[in-house]
Amino acid sequence: MHSDNWAQKAKDMGYRSRAVFKLEEILKKARIKNYSSVLDLGSSPGGWSEYIVKKYPSSKVYAIDIIDMEPINGVTFIKDSIENIYNLEEIHKLKGSFKLVISDIAPNLSGIGAVDSENILDLNMLTVKTAYDFLDSDGSLIMKTFQNSNLKTLRKDMELSFKLVQTYKPAASKKQSGEIYLYGVK
């Protein structure tokens, strides 16, 4: 399917964004089975949270982003930075209990390669640390990152905390995009 068709397919199916198909493909390949409690970091516009609650209605989904997100039935949204997650009582009290952490977050890009690569790495490292702290003992992480000079560093860091780390480039990702997804099992 051409990448332009993914957005139309998402719209036709009532989803907020094409990103749902990226998540769907990774979830199938990774064979994740437990969606009872999900933490969505950098959730806006909400496509991933929306997919989880539509596909797995008994899931408890908590979503956090600095950007507003239109409400989704079954999703608890908190407008804040993931840098403040340890200060958010509603989520902090669930530390160590999430079965799945998902993150399609990306920093605002400046167009300056070296600066963007460092900002991506910083945000990814924060995502990995947050996921490790908030997942239960056999939980999983799915996160977006980008193919750049820091990818090897990020993977090595993630491998220190997760017993399994895999890389995915879903079909719904634009071919020219440098985005890829990392999957980890704690």
C-alpha atoms as a printed R data frame, in Angstrom:
    type eleno elety resid chain resno       x       y      z
1   ATOM     1    CA   MET     A     1   0.000   0.000  0.000
2   ATOM     2    CA   HIS     A     2   1.406   3.402 -0.900
3   ATOM     3    CA   SER     A     3   2.173   5.602  2.080
4   ATOM     4    CA   ASP     A     4  -0.426   8.185  0.987
5   ATOM     5    CA   ASN     A     5  -3.077   5.482  1.206
6   ATOM     6    CA   TRP     A     6  -2.338   4.749  4.885
7   ATOM     7    CA   ALA     A     7  -3.675   8.135  5.973
8   ATOM     8    CA   GLN     A     8  -6.821   7.632  3.917
9   ATOM     9    CA   LYS     A     9  -7.291   4.120  5.285
10  ATOM    10    CA   ALA     A    10  -6.973   5.482  8.848
11  ATOM    11    CA   LYS     A    11  -9.549   8.162  8.100
12  ATOM    12    CA   ASP     A    12 -11.916   5.633  6.519
13  ATOM    13    CA   MET     A    13 -11.634   3.416  9.610
14  ATOM    14    CA   GLY     A    14 -12.253   6.338 11.960
15  ATOM    15    CA   TYR     A    15  -8.722   6.583 13.358
16  ATOM    16    CA   ARG     A    16  -6.931   9.839 14.135
17  ATOM    17    CA   SER     A    17  -3.738   9.034 12.287
18  ATOM    18    CA   ARG     A    18  -1.890   6.595 10.069
19  ATOM    19    CA   ALA     A    19   0.338   5.738 13.047
20  ATOM    20    CA   VAL     A    20  -2.186   3.106 14.173
21  ATOM    21    CA   PHE     A    21  -1.030   0.821 11.368
22  ATOM    22    CA   LYS     A    22   2.580   1.123 12.500
23  ATOM    23    CA   LEU     A    23   1.604   0.094 16.020
24  ATOM    24    CA   GLU     A    24  -0.695  -2.673 14.765
25  ATOM    25    CA   GLU     A    25   2.087  -4.227 12.678
26  ATOM    26    CA   ILE     A    26   4.631  -4.101 15.512
27  ATOM    27    CA   LEU     A    27   2.162  -5.582 18.011
28  ATOM    28    CA   LYS     A    28   1.466  -8.481 15.620
29  ATOM    29    CA   LYS     A    29   5.143  -9.165 14.928
30  ATOM    30    CA   ALA     A    30   6.112  -8.873 18.599
31  ATOM    31    CA   ARG     A    31   3.210 -11.123 19.654
32  ATOM    32    CA   ILE     A    32   2.373  -9.015 22.702
33  ATOM    33    CA   LYS     A    33  -0.505 -10.607 24.565
34  ATOM    34    CA   ASN     A    34  -1.171  -8.436 27.626
35  ATOM    35    CA   TYR     A    35  -2.726  -5.011 27.113
36  ATOM    36    CA   SER     A    36  -4.328  -4.672 30.551
37  ATOM    37    CA   SER     A    37  -2.396  -1.500 31.466
38  ATOM    38    CA   VAL     A    38  -0.768   0.756 28.886
39  ATOM    39    CA   LEU     A    39   1.225   3.971 29.240
40  ATOM    40    CA   ASP     A    40   1.375   6.147 26.102
41  ATOM    41    CA   LEU     A    41   4.239   8.669 26.235
42  ATOM    42    CA   GLY     A    42   3.924  11.596 23.835
43  ATOM    43    CA   SER     A    43   0.421  10.502 22.943
44  ATOM    44    CA   SER     A    44  -1.002  13.393 20.919
45  ATOM    45    CA   PRO     A    45  -2.938  13.232 18.598
46  ATOM    46    CA   GLY     A    46  -3.918   9.956 20.260
47  ATOM    47    CA   GLY     A    47  -3.819   7.420 17.452
48  ATOM    48    CA   TRP     A    48  -1.988   4.767 19.443
49  ATOM    49    CA   SER     A    49  -4.120   5.159 22.577
50  ATOM    50    CA   GLU     A    50  -7.244   5.087 20.417
51  ATOM    51    CA   TYR     A    51  -6.119   1.887 18.697
52  ATOM    52    CA   ILE     A    52  -5.425   0.123 22.009
53  ATOM    53    CA   VAL     A    53  -8.829   0.938 23.559
54  ATOM    54    CA   LYS     A    54 -10.733   0.076 20.359
55  ATOM    55    CA   LYS     A    55  -8.928  -3.234 19.877
56  ATOM    56    CA   TYR     A    56  -8.654  -4.126 23.581
57  ATOM    57    CA   PRO     A    57 -11.564  -2.386 25.362
58  ATOM    58    CA   SER     A    58 -10.684  -3.759 28.805
59  ATOM    59    CA   SER     A    59  -7.277  -2.009 28.711
60  ATOM    60    CA   LYS     A    60  -6.537   0.808 31.123
61  ATOM    61    CA   VAL     A    61  -4.679   3.414 29.088
62  ATOM    62    CA   TYR     A    62  -2.870   6.426 30.523
63  ATOM    63    CA   ALA     A    63  -1.595   8.980 28.027
64  ATOM    64    CA   ILE     A    64   0.715  11.930 28.598
65  ATOM    65    CA   ASP     A    65   1.779  14.727 26.275
66  ATOM    66    CA   ILE     A    66   2.607  18.427 26.403
67  ATOM    67    CA   ILE     A    67   0.274  18.900 23.424
68  ATOM    68    CA   ASP     A    68  -3.494  18.787 23.923
69  ATOM    69    CA   MET     A    69  -5.268  15.626 22.864
70  ATOM    70    CA   GLU     A    70  -8.944  15.302 22.021
71  ATOM    71    CA   PRO     A    71 -10.621  13.011 24.587
72  ATOM    72    CA   ILE     A    72 -10.833   9.277 23.922
73  ATOM    73    CA   ASN     A    73 -13.267   7.094 25.859
74  ATOM    74    CA   GLY     A    74 -11.269   4.745 28.054
75  ATOM    75    CA   VAL     A    75  -8.079   6.841 28.032
76  ATOM    76    CA   THR     A    76  -6.894   8.946 30.963
77  ATOM    77    CA   PHE     A    77  -5.021  11.881 29.429
78  ATOM    78    CA   ILE     A    78  -2.642  14.116 31.357
79  ATOM    79    CA   LYS     A    79  -1.287  17.234 29.695
80  ATOM    80    CA   ASP     A    80   2.289  17.436 30.917
81  ATOM    81    CA   SER     A    81   5.848  16.626 29.922
82  ATOM    82    CA   ILE     A    82   7.175  13.111 30.375
83  ATOM    83    CA   GLU     A    83  10.039  14.817 32.202
84  ATOM    84    CA   ASN     A    84   7.506  15.443 35.012
85  ATOM    85    CA   ILE     A    85   6.046  11.922 35.104
86  ATOM    86    CA   TYR     A    86   7.601  11.142 38.484
87  ATOM    87    CA   ASN     A    87   5.682  14.106 39.942
88  ATOM    88    CA   LEU     A    88   2.310  13.081 38.506
89  ATOM    89    CA   GLU     A    89   0.649  11.219 41.368
90  ATOM    90    CA   GLU     A    90  -2.016   9.573 39.213
91  ATOM    91    CA   ILE     A    91   0.630   7.866 37.081
92  ATOM    92    CA   HIS     A    92   3.445   7.625 39.635
93  ATOM    93    CA   LYS     A    93   1.303   5.443 41.911
94  ATOM    94    CA   LEU     A    94   1.210   2.894 39.038
95  ATOM    95    CA   LYS     A    95   5.017   2.769 38.729
96  ATOM    96    CA   GLY     A    96   6.174  -0.781 38.028
97  ATOM    97    CA   SER     A    97   2.738  -2.048 37.004
98  ATOM    98    CA   PHE     A    98   2.307  -1.273 33.296
99  ATOM    99    CA   LYS     A    99   2.315  -4.188 30.861
100 ATOM   100    CA   LEU     A   100   3.062  -2.014 27.836
101 ATOM   101    CA   VAL     A   101   4.657   1.399 27.301
102 ATOM   102    CA   ILE     A   102   4.201   2.899 23.843
103 ATOM   103    CA   SER     A   103   5.834   6.054 22.539
104 ATOM   104    CA   ASP     A   104   5.499   7.681 19.138
105 ATOM   105    CA   ILE     A   105   7.089  10.854 20.500
106 ATOM   106    CA   ALA     A   106   9.559  12.990 18.587
107 ATOM   107    CA   PRO     A   107  11.143  16.330 19.435
108 ATOM   108    CA   ASN     A   108  10.570  19.412 17.344
109 ATOM   109    CA   LEU     A   109  13.269  19.324 14.690
110 ATOM   110    CA   SER     A   110  15.466  22.348 14.011
111 ATOM   111    CA   GLY     A   111  16.937  21.190 10.710
112 ATOM   112    CA   ILE     A   112  20.421  21.210 12.229
113 ATOM   113    CA   GLY     A   113  21.454  17.561 12.069
114 ATOM   114    CA   ALA     A   114  23.778  17.441 15.088
115 ATOM   115    CA   VAL     A   115  21.317  19.292 17.320
116 ATOM   116    CA   ASP     A   116  18.369  17.181 16.169
117 ATOM   117    CA   SER     A   117  20.292  13.925 16.703
118 ATOM   118    CA   GLU     A   118  21.148  14.900 20.287
119 ATOM   119    CA   ASN     A   119  17.581  16.020 21.033
120 ATOM   120    CA   ILE     A   120  16.234  12.737 19.649
121 ATOM   121    CA   LEU     A   121  18.735  10.757 21.739
122 ATOM   122    CA   ASP     A   122  17.885  12.692 24.915
123 ATOM   123    CA   LEU     A   123  14.162  12.120 24.438
124 ATOM   124    CA   ASN     A   124  14.686   8.443 23.570
125 ATOM   125    CA   MET     A   125  16.896   7.879 26.630
126 ATOM   126    CA   LEU     A   126  14.233   9.485 28.815
127 ATOM   127    CA   THR     A   127  11.619   7.212 27.213
128 ATOM   128    CA   VAL     A   128  13.723   4.097 27.866
129 ATOM   129    CA   LYS     A   129  14.327   5.067 31.509
130 ATOM   130    CA   THR     A   130  10.657   5.916 32.063
131 ATOM   131    CA   ALA     A   131   9.536   2.667 30.452
132 ATOM   132    CA   TYR     A   132  11.963   0.631 32.536
133 ATOM   133    CA   ASP     A   133  10.739   2.273 35.747
134 ATOM   134    CA   PHE     A   134   7.020   2.055 34.944
135 ATOM   135    CA   LEU     A   135   6.832  -1.407 33.341
136 ATOM   136    CA   ASP     A   136   6.232  -4.500 35.413
137 ATOM   137    CA   SER     A   137   8.845  -7.273 35.416
138 ATOM   138    CA   ASP     A   138   7.859  -8.720 32.019
139 ATOM   139    CA   GLY     A   139   6.450  -5.609 30.356
140 ATOM   140    CA   SER     A   140   7.202  -4.386 26.837
141 ATOM   141    CA   LEU     A   141   8.214  -1.082 25.258
142 ATOM   142    CA   ILE     A   142   7.522   0.100 21.718
143 ATOM   143    CA   MET     A   143   9.116   3.439 20.844
144 ATOM   144    CA   LYS     A   144   9.861   5.561 17.814
145 ATOM   145    CA   THR     A   145  13.362   6.694 17.079
146 ATOM   146    CA   PHE     A   146  15.294   7.721 13.990
147 ATOM   147    CA   GLN     A   147  18.126   6.265 11.976
148 ATOM   148    CA   ASN     A   148  21.008   8.556 12.846
149 ATOM   149    CA   SER     A   149  24.505   8.485 14.326
150 ATOM   150    CA   ASN     A   150  23.132   7.887 17.853
151 ATOM   151    CA   LEU     A   151  21.022   4.811 17.062
152 ATOM   152    CA   LYS     A   152  23.766   2.356 18.028
153 ATOM   153    CA   THR     A   153  24.254   4.163 21.367
154 ATOM   154    CA   LEU     A   154  20.521   4.083 22.060
155 ATOM   155    CA   ARG     A   155  20.243   0.368 21.260
156 ATOM   156    CA   LYS     A   156  23.213  -0.494 23.469
157 ATOM   157    CA   ASP     A   157  21.712   1.487 26.345
158 ATOM   158    CA   MET     A   158  18.351  -0.172 25.851
159 ATOM   159    CA   GLU     A   159  19.984  -3.627 25.808
160 ATOM   160    CA   LEU     A   160  21.330  -2.949 29.328
161 ATOM   161    CA   SER     A   161  17.771  -2.677 30.667
162 ATOM   162    CA   PHE     A   162  15.773  -4.979 28.392
163 ATOM   163    CA   LYS     A   163  16.412  -8.679 27.798
164 ATOM   164    CA   LEU     A   164  15.219  -8.444 24.188
165 ATOM   165    CA   VAL     A   165  15.555  -5.499 21.801
166 ATOM   166    CA   GLN     A   166  14.352  -5.576 18.196
167 ATOM   167    CA   THR     A   167  14.102  -2.992 15.414
168 ATOM   168    CA   TYR     A   168  11.080  -2.532 13.126
169 ATOM   169    CA   LYS     A   169  10.361  -0.403 10.063
170 ATOM   170    CA   PRO     A   170   6.582  -0.801  9.590
171 ATOM   171    CA   ALA     A   171   5.070  -0.742  6.102
172 ATOM   172    CA   ALA     A   172   2.998   2.336  7.040
173 ATOM   173    CA   SER     A   173   6.175   4.378  7.628
174 ATOM   174    CA   LYS     A   174   7.007   6.619  4.730
175 ATOM   175    CA   LYS     A   175   9.918   5.134  2.789
176 ATOM   176    CA   GLN     A   176  11.862   8.394  2.823
177 ATOM   177    CA   SER     A   177  11.377   8.786  6.584
178 ATOM   178    CA   GLY     A   178  14.278   7.968  8.888
179 ATOM   179    CA   GLU     A   179  11.872   6.800 11.581
180 ATOM   180    CA   ILE     A   180  12.177   3.293 12.951
181 ATOM   181    CA   TYR     A   181  10.749   1.599 15.998
182 ATOM   182    CA   LEU     A   182  12.456  -0.237 18.830
183 ATOM   183    CA   TYR     A   183  10.724  -2.986 20.747
184 ATOM   184    CA   GLY     A   184  12.011  -4.160 24.095
185 ATOM   185    CA   VAL     A   185  10.982  -6.764 26.668
186 ATOM   186    CA   LYS     A   186  11.993  -6.101 30.261
